[in-house]
Amino acid sequence: MDSLYSPIHPSWNEIISELKPEIDRTFSLISETDFIPATNRIFAPLAIARESIRVVIVGQDPYPNPDFADGFAFSVQPDVRPFPASLINIFKELESDLSIPLPDNGNLERWSEQGVMLINRTLTTKPGESHTHQRAGWLAITEAIIRSAAQSGAIGILWGGNAHQMEDLFDFGSIIKSVHPSPLSAYKGFFGSKPFSRANDLLIERGLTPIIW
């Protein structure tokens, strides 16, 4: 259980202390069977200080492939090849939006280190299956975490229906939303949505440093 909380930056302690009973109940429930990502990666998105968060990218739940699920929404470890389909689509949009070529690895911690929180609404799933832990308790937990970031003025990049449920937490002018980058939906509005340049434009308007995507 200690490893569950080990990635969390101390600046989150107050919020996590309030959520701890619900987190412990949820973790106990999902631990009855196999789950991904690893325990010490579940709260990887909270490794950065609350006050440093400038952008929140909200996804759905972890990649069902155990080799892909990494704790950070949409990210994979540097040695993972090929990239998951949703991540390929994210990189395609990044190239279209900002002319940034396909990176040599799919690890997005480089974004996190610049103040981008990459968090799924549901933090775990069963290996090989999607959506299996949506009712385990994570939704209330991640809502509280996302609300905290939004209240500090973060920009919300919301991809997919589960992420759109967080829209009311953000200031009206701080919302960038589209369908999920999954191959099932990317052509219905993710491609061409320009989330990266739009987020940077908002940051610049606020006198903040843009993200090096």
N, C-alpha and C positions, 0 to 999 in steps of 0.2 A: 504493500500500500504506500510506503514512503516514496517509492520510485514514481508513483502516479503524480505526486506533487513536486517532484524534484526539478522539473524544467521551469517552474513558475518563478518569474521575477518577483522580488519582495514587494514591489509597488502594487502588486495585485492582492496582497495578503488580506486586506480588509474585506474585499469582495469575496475572495475565496473562503474566508472564515464564515461569512454569512451563508455561502452556498454549500459548505462542507457536508452538512447532513444529507442534502439531496445528492451531492456528488457521491458520497459513500454508499447511499442506497442504490444509485444507478450502477456504480462499479460492481457492487455485490451481485446485482442482477445479471449484468452482462458477463460476469466471471463464471457463471454457471455452465457456460460452453466456451468454445474457442472464440477469440475475437482478434481483430486487427484495428489499428496498429498496435505495436508493443506498448505495454503499460507506461513506460517512460517516455513515450512519444505522444500520448493522448493530448497532453496540454502543451505541446511544443509551441503552438501559436502565442502562448503567454510568456515566452522567454524574453520578450522585449518589454521595456518599461511602459507603463500605461501612458505616461506623459509624452512619450516619444511617438505615439501612434498618430499618423496623419491620414492614412487610408485603411479602410477595412474591406477586404475582398471576401465576400460570403458565398460559400458553396453549399452543397447538399449533404453528402456523407463521404467517407473515405472510398478510394478505389477498392473494388472487391478483390483485386489481385493482391495477395499478401506481399509480393515483391514490390508493389507500387505504394501501398499505404504507408504514409510517412508522418502523419500527424498534421503537417501543414496542408491546407486545402490546395489541391491541384498539383502539388510538388511531389517529386520523387528524389531518391538518392542519386548522387552524381553518376554512379556507374550503371544506372538502369537504362537498358536499351531493349527494344525500341521504346519510344515515349508512348504513354497512354494516348488514346485518340483525342480526349478532351484537351490534353496539354498541347498536342500538335495543333489543334484548332486555336488555342490561345496564342501560340507562337505565330501562326499564320496571321491572326488579327494584329498582333504586335508588329509584324513586318509591314502589313498593309497600312497600319496607323502611323508608325514612326520610322519606317524603313530600317528596322532593326532585324538583321538576318537571324536565321535559326541558330540558337545557341548550341554550344557543344555538349551541354548537359541540361537536364530538366529540373535541377535543384533550384528552388525559388527562395531559399534562405537569404540570398543576396537582396531580395526585395524586403524581407522581414527586417534585415539589418538597417534598412533605411526608414523604418517606421510603417511598413505595410503589414497589417495583421491578416493572415491567411487562415480563415477559420470556417469549418463546416458547421451547419446547424446540428448535425448528428456526428458525434466524435468517434464512434466506433461502428463496426459492422461485423457480421460473421464472414470468415474467409470464403471467397467465392460467391458471395451473395450481397446484393445491395438492399438498402432500406430495412434491414432486419432489426435495427435498434432505434427506429424512429419513435417508438413509444416507451423506450426504456427510461426516459427522464432527461435526456440531453437537451431537448428543445428549450426547456425553461432555463437550464443552466447557460446555454450559449446565448439566449436572449438577454440575460442579465449581463453577461460579459460584453456583448455587442452594444447594449444600451450604455454601458459605462464609457466605451470608446466614442460613441456617437455624442454623448453629452459633453465630451471634451472638444467637440468640433470636428471630428474626423469625417472624411468623405467616405460614403458607402458605395462600393461597387458590388451590385447585387445581381448574381447570375442564377437564374432559374426560379421556379415558383416558391420553393422553401425560403430562398434568400429574400424574395420580394416581400415576404411577411414581416421583414425587419424595416420596411420602408418608413413607417411612422416614427421610428426611433431617431431618424436623422433629420437635420434641418432640411427644409424643402430644396434649398439650393445646393445641397451636398449629396444628392442622390444621382447615381449613374446606374441604370439597370437595363438588363436585356434578358433574353432567353439564355439557357445554360449552353456552354460551349460543347456539349456532347454532340456527336455526329447525328443524333436523332433530332436535334433542334437548332444546331448552329446556323443553318441556312435560313432560319425563320426570324433572324434579327440579331444574332450575335455578330456575324460577319458584317462589317461596316459600322458597328456601333461606336468605334473609336474610344474605348474606355480609358486608354492609357494617356492619350493626349488631352482628353477632357479632364481627367484627374489632375494632370500637371498644370493645365490652364487655371483650374480652381486654386491650386496651391500657389501659383504665381500671383494670382489676384489677391491672395491673402498675405503676400509678402513672405511666403515660405519657399524653401528649396524644392524644386521638382524632383521626382523620383527618376533615377537612372534605371529604366526598365531593361 
